[in-house]
């Protein structure tokens, strides 16, 4: 019974980590999207900013279609966004 409890504890911990990474990616993408959609900023968007907006929209679609992905997949998606979002300055 103790062994079984340990097994569930391990699964719970993995699930918790996955949710933390997923939530971080969601928060990150939605915050950036809200920033780029800001009325004052929206008028000033350059072609580079448009690439950022497209990358964020793509990440949101990915999140919607891959909500059951593994934690590493969420981490990889976040890593894909970093170079693009560095363009924000």
N, C-alpha and C positions, 0 to 999 in steps of 0.2 A: 504494500500500500504506500509506503514511503517512496519507493522507487517510482511508482505511478505518479505521485504528487510531484516529484522532481521532473518527470517528463512533461507534465502539464505546465509547470513553472517555466521550463525552457521554451515551450511553445508560446506561452503568454509573453515572455520577454521578447521573442522574435517578432511577434505580432505588434507589440508596443513600439519596437524600433521601426518597423515598417510604417506604422501609422505616423510616427514622428517625422520620418523622411517625406512621406506623402503630403502631410500637412505643411511642412516647410516649403515643398515645391509649389503647392497650391497657393500658399500665402505670398510667396515670392512672385509668382506669375501674375496673380491678381493685383498685387500692389503696383507692379511695374505697369500693368495694363491701365490701371486707374490713373497713374501718373501720366501716361502718354495720351489718355483720353481727356485729361483736364482741359477745359475750354481755353484757358489762357495759354497753355502749352500747345494745344492742338493746332493753332494757327502757325506755329513756328516749326512744325515738323519738317525735317529735311529728308532726302531719300534714305539716308542712314537710319534715321528714326523710323522710317516706314519699314525697314528691314527688321528693326527691333520689334515693332508692333506685329509684324507677320510672324516672327519667331515666337512671341508670346501667345498669339492666337493659336498657332500650331501646337504649342505646349498644352494649352487649355483643352484643345480637341483631343490630344493624346491622353491627358488625364481623364477626360470623360469616357474614352473608349478603353482605357487600360486600368481602371480602378482596382482590378484584382492582381495587378502586376506585383512582382517581388520587390522587396526593399532595394536591392541593387539596381533594379531597372529604374526606380525613381531617382536614385543617386546619379545614375548615368544620364538621365534626362536633364537633371539639374546641371551636371557638368557640361552638357551640350550648350546650355544657355549662357554660361559664364562668359565665354569670349564675345558673344553677341552683345550681352548687356554691359560689358566694359565700355562699349561705344557710348553709353550714356554719360560717361565721365565720372 
